[in-house]
């Protein structure tokens, strides 16, 4: 699915929330949910910042900023939420280099 298709789906289905998902080093799925009104074309270029120190074994508190970069090809409506919610898998990036974080399984798989 393209970025424009995702934005169209959000409007057409009256999506209330977007659930950004990623996997930690131990294989546990983590997520961050935000209001769908935060999602626009720039969102797919810039991603969403989050605190990497909250993920076991990732970052220390003094250098904890990380970026979740959504992959529009993974977008799907999640049927298990009470309110209309779109789920997307994300790449985890280092905000200084905007490259895949070395402890993110998705980044490791892409590198391989």
Contact map, one row per residue, 1 for C-alpha under 8 A:
1110110000000000000000000000000000000000000000000000000000000000000000011110000000000000000000000000000000000000
1111110000000000000000000000000000000000000000000000000000000000000000011000000000000000000000000000000000000000
1111111000000000000000000000000000000000100100000000000000000000000000010000000000000000000000000000000000000000
0111111100000000000000000000000000000000100000000000000000000000000000000000000000000000000000000000000000000000
1111111110000000000000000000000000000000000000000000000000000000000000000000000000000000000000000000000000000000
1111111111000000000000000000000000000000000000000000000000000000000000010010000000000000000000000000000000000000
0011111111100000000000000000000000000011000000000000000000000000000000000000000000000000000000000000000000000000
0001111111110000000000000000000000000000000000000000000000000000000000000000000000000000000000000000000000000000
0000111111111110000000000000000000000000000000000000000000000000000000000000000000000000000000000000000000000000
0000011111111111000000000000000000010000000000000000000000000000000000000000000000000100000000000000000000000000
0000001111111110000000000000000000000000000000000000000000000000000000000000000000000000000000000000000000000000
0000000111111110000000000000000000000000000000000000000000000000000000000000000000000000000000000000000000000000
0000000011111110000000000000000000000000000000000000000000000000000000000000000000010000000000000000000000000000
0000000011111111000000000000000000000000000000000000000000000000000000000000000000010000000000000000000000000000
0000000011111111110000000000000000010000000000000000000000000000000000000000000000111100000000000000000000000000
0000000001000111110000000000000000111000000000000000000000000000000000000000000000111000000000000000000000000000
0000000000000011111000000000000011110000000000000000000000000000000000000000000000111100000000000000000000000000
0000000000000011111100000000000011110000000000000000000000000000000000000000000000001111000000000000000000000000
0000000000000000111110000000001111000000000000000000000000000000000000000000000000001111000000000000000000000000
0000000000000000011111000000001111000000000000000000000000000000000101000000000000000011110000000000000000000000
0000000000000000001111100000111100000000000000000000000000000000000000000000000000000011110000000000000000000000
0000000000000000000111110000111000000000000000000000000000000000000000000000000000000000111100000000000000000000
0000000000000000000011111111110000000000000000000000000000000000000000000000000000000000000000000000000111000000
0000000000000000000001111111110000000000000000000000001100000000000000000000000000000000000000000000001110000000
0000000000000000000000111111000000000000000000000000000010000000000000000000000000000000000000000000001110000000
0000000000000000000000111111000000000000000000000000000000000000000000000000000000000000000000000000000000000000
0000000000000000000000111111100000000000000000000000000000000000000000000000000000000000000000000000000010000000
0000000000000000000000111111110000000000000000000000000000000000000000000000000000000000000000000000000000000000
0000000000000000000011110011111000000000000000000000000000000000000000000000000000000000000000000000000000000000
0000000000000000000011110001111100000000000000000000000000000000000000000000000000000000000000000000000000000000
0000000000000000001111000000111110000000000000000000000000000000000000000000000000000000000000000000000000000000
0000000000000000001110000000011111000000000000000000000000000000000000000000000000000000000000000000000000000000
0000000000000000111100000000001111100000000000000000000000000000000000000000000000000000000000000000000000000000
0000000000000000111100000000000111110100000000000000000000000000000000000000000000000000000000000000000000000000
0000000000000001110000000000000011111110000000000000000000000000000000000000000000000000000000000000000000000000
0000000001000011110000000000000001111110000000000000000000000000000000000000000000000000000000000000000000000000
0000000000000001000000000000000000111111000000000000000000000000000000000000000000000000000000000000000000000000
0000000000000000000000000000000001111111001000000000000000000000000000000000000000000000000000000000000000000000
0000001000000000000000000000000000111111111100000000000000000000000000000000000000000000000000000000000000000000
0000001000000000000000000000000000001111111100000000000000000000000000000000000000000000000000000000000000000000
0011000000000000000000000000000000000011111110000000000000000000000000000000000000000000000000000000000000000000
0000000000000000000000000000000000000011111111100000000000000000000000000000000000000000000000000000000000000000
0000000000000000000000000000000000000111111111110000000000000000000000000000000000000000000000000000000000000000
0010000000000000000000000000000000000011111111100000000000000000000011110000000000000000000000000000000000000000
0000000000000000000000000000000000000000111111100000000000000000000010000000000000000000000000000000000000000000
0000000000000000000000000000000000000000011111110000000000000000000010000000000000000000000000000000000000000000
0000000000000000000000000000000000000000011111111000000000000000001111000000000000000000000000000000000000000000
0000000000000000000000000000000000000000001001111100000000000000001110000000000000000000000000000000000000000000
0000000000000000000000000000000000000000000000111110000000000000111100000000000000000000000000000000000000000000
0000000000000000000000000000000000000000000000011111000000000000111100000000000000000000000000000000000000000000
0000000000000000000000000000000000000000000000001111110000000001110000000000000000000000000000000000000000000000
0000000000000000000000000000000000000000000000000111111001110001110000000000000000000000000000000000000000000000
0000000000000000000000000000000000000000000000000011111111111001000000000000000000000000000000000000000000000000
0000000000000000000000000000000000000000000000000011111101100000000000000000000000000000000000000000000000000000
0000000000000000000000010000000000000000000000000001111111100000000000000000000000000000000000000000000000000000
0000000000000000000000010000000000000000000000000000111111000000000000000000000000000000000000000000000000000000
0000000000000000000000001000000000000000000000000000101111100000000000000000000000000000000000000000000000000000
0000000000000000000000000000000000000000000000000001111111110000000000000000000000000000000000000000001000000000
0000000000000000000000000000000000000000000000000001111011111011000000000000000000000000000000000000000000000000
0000000000000000000000000000000000000000000000000001100001111111000000000000000000000000000000000000000000000000
0000000000000000000000000000000000000000000000000000100000111111000000000000000000000000000000000000000000000000
0000000000000000000000000000000000000000000000000000000000011111000000000000000000000000000000000000000000000000
0000000000000000000000000000000000000000000000000000000000111111100000000000000000000000000000000000000000000000
0000000000000000000000000000000000000000000000000011100000111111110000000000000000000000000000000000000000000000
0000000000000000000000000000000000000000000000001111000000000011111000000000000000000000000001100000000000000000
0000000000000000000000000000000000000000000000001111000000000001111100000000000000000000000111100000000000000000
0000000000000000000000000000000000000000000000111100000000000000111110000000000000000000000111100100000000000000
0000000000000000000100000000000000000000000000111100000000000000011111000000000000000000011110000000000000000000
0000000000000000000000000000000000000000000111110000000000000000001111100000000000000000011110000000000000000000
0000000000000000000100000000000000000000000100100000000000000000000111110000000000000001111000000000000000000000
0000000000000000000000000000000000000000000100000000000000000000000011111110000000000001111000000000000000000000
1110010000000000000000000000000000000000000100000000000000000000000001111110000000000001000000000000000000000000
1100000000000000000000000000000000000000000000000000000000000000000000111110000000000000000000000000000000000000
1000000000000000000000000000000000000000000000000000000000000000000000111111000000000011100000000000000000000000
1000010000000000000000000000000000000000000000000000000000000000000000111111100000000111100000000000000000000000
0000000000000000000000000000000000000000000000000000000000000000000000000111110000000111000000000000000000000000
0000000000000000000000000000000000000000000000000000000000000000000000000011111000011110000000000000000000000000
0000000000000000000000000000000000000000000000000000000000000000000000000001111110011110000000000000000000000000
0000000000000000000000000000000000000000000000000000000000000000000000000000111110011000000000000000000000000000
0000000000000000000000000000000000000000000000000000000000000000000000000000011111000000000000000000000000000000
0000000000000000000000000000000000000000000000000000000000000000000000000000011111111000000000000000000000000000
0000000000000000000000000000000000000000000000000000000000000000000000000000000111110000000000000000000000000000
0000000000000011100000000000000000000000000000000000000000000000000000000000000011111000000000000000000000000000
0000000000001111100000000000000000000000000000000000000000000000000000000000111011111100000000000000000000000000
0000000000000011111000000000000000000000000000000000000000000000000000000000111010111110000000000000000000000000
0000000001000010111000000000000000000000000000000000000000000000000000000011110000011111000000000000000000000000
0000000000000000011110000000000000000000000000000000000000000000000000000111110000001111100000000000000000000000
0000000000000000011110000000000000000000000000000000000000000000000001110111000000000111110000000000000000000000
0000000000000000000111000000000000000000000000000000000000000000000001100110000000000011111000000000000000000000
0000000000000000000111000000000000000000000000000000000000000000000111100000000000000001111100000000000000000000
0000000000000000000001000000000000000000000000000000000000000000000111100000000000000000111110000001000101100000
0000000000000000000001000000000000000000000000000000000000000000011110000000000000000000011111000001100101100000
0000000000000000000000000000000000000000000000000000000000000000011110000000000000000000001111101111100000000000
0000000000000000000000000000000000000000000000000000000000000000111000000000000000000000000111111111100000000000
0000000000000000000000000000000000000000000000000000000000000000111000000000000000000000000011111110000000000000
0000000000000000000000000000000000000000000000000000000000000000000000000000000000000000000001111100000000000000
0000000000000000000000000000000000000000000000000000000000000000000000000000000000000000000011111110000000000000
0000000000000000000000000000000000000000000000000000000000000000001000000000000000000000000011111111000000000000
0000000000000000000000000000000000000000000000000000000000000000000000000000000000000000000011101111100000000000
0000000000000000000000000000000000000000000000000000000000000000000000000000000000000000001111000111110100110000
0000000000000000000000000000000000000000000000000000000000000000000000000000000000000000000111000011111100100000
0000000000000000000000000000000000000000000000000000000000000000000000000000000000000000000000000001111110110000
0000000000000000000000011000000000000000000000000000000001000000000000000000000000000000000000000000111110110000
0000000000000000000000111000000000000000000000000000000000000000000000000000000000000000001100000001111111110000
0000000000000000000000111010000000000000000000000000000000000000000000000000000000000000000000000000011111111000
0000000000000000000000100000000000000000000000000000000000000000000000000000000000000000001100000000000111111100
0000000000000000000000000000000000000000000000000000000000000000000000000000000000000000001100000001111111111110
0000000000000000000000000000000000000000000000000000000000000000000000000000000000000000000000000001011111111111
0000000000000000000000000000000000000000000000000000000000000000000000000000000000000000000000000000000011111111
0000000000000000000000000000000000000000000000000000000000000000000000000000000000000000000000000000000001111111
0000000000000000000000000000000000000000000000000000000000000000000000000000000000000000000000000000000000111111
0000000000000000000000000000000000000000000000000000000000000000000000000000000000000000000000000000000000011111
